[in-house]
Amino acid sequence: MKVKINRNAAKKLTEMLNTKEAEGKMIRVYITDHHGDHVHYGLTYDTANEHDEVVKTDKDVDILLDTREAEFLDGIWIQYFHVPEEEFVITNPQKGHHHH
């Protein structure tokens, strides 16, 4: 599976991974809601289980994805914006939907 992250997101995720809370864990992108043909995404700290794929990005941040949700998770793009507010925006360009 593939994941793209922008420079801001890589910086923020690296900061998050350097906290006590994240010790020994990785960043997981998961699906919070299914709405027919599109979904909403969330971020959390987790450890890999047997259904996961550890996806390496070009920014030295590995992302955990559940292979059972590959249809929606493969090809996601994780961005982090400072304006208009500080937030992650996770989209899947292959699905043509944008989610915050």
DAUR-V160891 format. One record per residue. N is the residue number from 1. RES is the residue in one letter. D_CENTER is the distance of its C-alpha to the mean C-alpha in Angstrom with 1 decimal. Layout:
# DAUR-V160891
n->N res->RES d_center->D_CENTER
n->N res->RES d_center->D_CENTER
This chain:
# DAUR-V160891
n->1 res->M d_center->12.0
n->2 res->K d_center->10.6
n->3 res->V d_center->7.6
n->4 res->K d_center->8.9
n->5 res->I d_center->8.3
n->6 res->N d_center->11.4
n->7 res->R d_center->13.7
n->8 res->N d_center->13.3
n->9 res->A d_center->9.6
n->10 res->A d_center->10.6
n->11 res->K d_center->13.5
n->12 res->K d_center->12.0
n->13 res->L d_center->9.5
n->14 res->T d_center->12.7
n->15 res->E d_center->14.8
n->16 res->M d_center->12.8
n->17 res->L d_center->13.1
n->18 res->N d_center->16.8
n->19 res->T d_center->17.6
n->20 res->K d_center->19.7
n->21 res->E d_center->17.4
n->22 res->A d_center->14.9
n->23 res->E d_center->17.8
n->24 res->G d_center->17.5
n->25 res->K d_center->13.9
n->26 res->M d_center->10.5
n->27 res->I d_center->7.0
n->28 res->R d_center->5.9
n->29 res->V d_center->3.6
n->30 res->Y d_center->7.1
n->31 res->I d_center->9.6
n->32 res->T d_center->11.9
n->33 res->D d_center->14.5
n->34 res->H d_center->16.1
n->35 res->H d_center->18.6
n->36 res->G d_center->20.4
n->37 res->D d_center->18.8
n->38 res->H d_center->15.7
n->39 res->V d_center->13.0
n->40 res->H d_center->11.1
n->41 res->Y d_center->7.6
n->42 res->G d_center->7.1
n->43 res->L d_center->5.9
n->44 res->T d_center->8.6
n->45 res->Y d_center->10.5
n->46 res->D d_center->11.8
n->47 res->T d_center->13.9
n->48 res->A d_center->14.0
n->49 res->N d_center->16.4
n->50 res->E d_center->18.3
n->51 res->H d_center->16.0
n->52 res->D d_center->13.0
n->53 res->E d_center->12.3
n->54 res->V d_center->11.3
n->55 res->V d_center->10.0
n->56 res->K d_center->11.5
n->57 res->T d_center->10.7
n->58 res->D d_center->13.7
n->59 res->K d_center->13.0
n->60 res->D d_center->13.6
n->61 res->V d_center->10.3
n->62 res->D d_center->9.5
n->63 res->I d_center->6.3
n->64 res->L d_center->7.7
n->65 res->L d_center->7.9
n->66 res->D d_center->11.0
n->67 res->T d_center->13.4
n->68 res->R d_center->15.2
n->69 res->E d_center->12.7
n->70 res->A d_center->12.6
n->71 res->E d_center->14.3
n->72 res->F d_center->11.5
n->73 res->L d_center->8.4
n->74 res->D d_center->10.3
n->75 res->G d_center->10.2
n->76 res->I d_center->7.2
n->77 res->W d_center->7.5
n->78 res->I d_center->5.7
n->79 res->Q d_center->9.0
n->80 res->Y d_center->10.8
n->81 res->F d_center->14.4
n->82 res->H d_center->17.4
n->83 res->V d_center->19.6
n->84 res->P d_center->20.6
n->85 res->E d_center->18.6
n->86 res->E d_center->16.0
n->87 res->E d_center->12.7
n->88 res->F d_center->9.1
n->89 res->V d_center->9.2
n->90 res->I d_center->6.7
n->91 res->T d_center->9.1
n->92 res->N d_center->10.4
n->93 res->P d_center->13.6
n->94 res->Q d_center->15.1
n->95 res->K d_center->15.3
n->96 res->G d_center->16.7
n->97 res->H d_center->15.1
n->98 res->H d_center->13.4
n->99 res->H d_center->11.7
n->100 res->H d_center->11.4
